[in-house]
Amino acid sequence: MKISNDILYVGVNDHDIDLFEGHYIVPEGMAYNSYVVNGGKTAVMDSVDGHFTDEWIGNIKGVMDGKSPDYLVIQHMEPDHSGSILGFMKEFPEAVIVSSQKAFTMMANFFEGEEFADRRIVVKEGDTLELGSHTLSFIAAPMVHWPEVIMTYDSTDKVLFSADAFGRFGALDVIGETSRDDDDWACEARRYYFGIVGKYGMQAQAVLKKAAALDIQAICALHGPVLVDDLGYYLGLYDTWTKYESESKGVVIAYTSVYGNTKKAVELLAEKLEAKGVPAVEVTDLARDDIAEAVEDAFRYDTVVFATTTFNNDIFPFMKEFINSLTERNYQNKRLAFIENGSWAPQAAKVMKSMLEGCKNMTYAEHDVKIVSALSDESRAQIDALADELAAAYR
């Protein structure tokens, strides 16, 4: 793939992976992106997962016309991007690594003391690397999403190499090499962002402000397609996500159900909300559906209903995992409602509210729903009242 006349793609696709970072389901595989910038001198942008070292080096040689690269720029030290550093440095013994001081410290930890003291250039915010016809400028991006991260801007072709920011799940030979402003990109990029970077919205906002001062014609992330055309769409979504603002109007109902009674209550509420014209109603079974998808939807929509059972004097484990996944990512700026079930001492709503009490700028629905074992006329009436209250906000 050609990004420009002087910038070429040399990354790899991973179709063997089942869980990215041991956590995220990736049915479309994963791309580990790497790029070559040729300005007379040549810089390779980032390494790839160690399982693909030989393929990656072969890709580099395939675009180098017999020359050896001068630099390897390492923006992020997570092993899916740093795993082939040793192989590269052995293959190209004259090359120099360019990275942040924290990254070289991490290299020593990953590579048994090797930090390339005689083959390195340490860079920081505002430093540049001259390649001849191209100049690379470095942007500090700490905690987006590791502390050593830098991004790189090529002022000649106006390309931002954005490290893990603007990434997306999926191998490029499945999802395509470039993206336009489509829902497919947004869905998997949103799941990626909130799952992996979401805790660090403040830090990502700081980097976005730096990017706003640049003339950017393409964004080359370490995962997912190269972003071209209508970059305002992607930057706008990231601005919304990093501010923890709701992207869409609608209600997410996230539930667990042991014997199906809580599920019946959820289905009844969803039916009533749809009948009352709520613009979107998303229902997710936390025991069976991808929890990362549920987290994504909980950040995307403006209203979330939590529905679960009292369990061991607490709440059902999948709901506890879900709420923890939200709170550890700085969940905020939402309207919340609760459905609880319990056969002799229902207290799930109390537990869920206590878990969420540290979240900022939350509005709680006036009406909660309490089920004692199974639906009754009383709990159905509570569902009616909650449906009326939630739907009223969208009229």
Secondary structure, 3 states (H helix, E strand, C coil): CECCCCEEECCEEECCCCEECCCEECCCCEEECCEEEECECEEEECCCCHHHHHHHHHHHHHHCCCCCCCEEECCCCCHHHHCCHHHHHHHCCCCEEEECHHHHHHHHHHCCCCCCCCCEEECCCCCEEECECCEEEEEECCCCCCCCCEEEEECCCCEEECCCCCCCCECHHHHCCEECCCHHHHHHHHHHHHHHHHHHHHHHHHHHHHHHCCCCCEEECCCCCEECCCHHHHHHHHHHHHCCCCCEEEEEEEECCCCCHHHHHHHHHHHHHHHCCCCCEEEEECCCCCHHHHHHHHHHEEEEEEEEEEECCEECHHHHHHHHHHHCCCCECCEEEEEEECCCCCCHHHHHHHHHCCCECCEECCCCEEECCCCCHHHHHHHHHHHHHHHHCCC
